[in-house]
Amino acid sequence: MTSVAVWLLTSCGIVVLLVGVYFVTVRPSLLPEDARYMGSTVEGLIEVVPGLSGWLRRVFWVLGGFTVTTGLLVVYVARTGLSANGFGGLAILSVAGVGSVGWMTVVNLMIRSAFRWVLLALCGVWTLGLLAGLAGR
């Protein structure tokens, strides 16, 4: 497998891992874009549902934990599964890309998130990594 594919897909895994760390450590429970999508303000939502912020904080802890784990597994498969020059690693990374950053990007495009273009770029790098892996087979 080409070192370009390993490097690109490992980088994507690290980015996914860092997104998970962001969710667990610093992401506010409600972003202004979240409230805007719901036709409200953060303050208005908290006033109507006082426990929402605490609940969402815990939801993002869980989501962040899964995202960190996904990133770790992507890094591992990129470093080991692609090195074996088999198709299995590429297949797993393809499904993982669609199910993780691919789906996150679709939803962020739907809600017009401020992060949608960054996520779309990550999908592009992921796709380039997969293509480089196919080309190197």
Buried (B, 14 or more C-beta within 10 A) or exposed (E): BBEBBBBBBBBBBBBBBEBBBBBBEEBEBBBEBBBEEEEBEBEEBBEEEEEBBEEBBEEBEEBBEEBBEBBBBBBEBBBEBBEEEEEEBBEBBBEBBBEBBBEBBBEBEEBEBEBBEBBBEBBEBBBBBBBBBBEBE
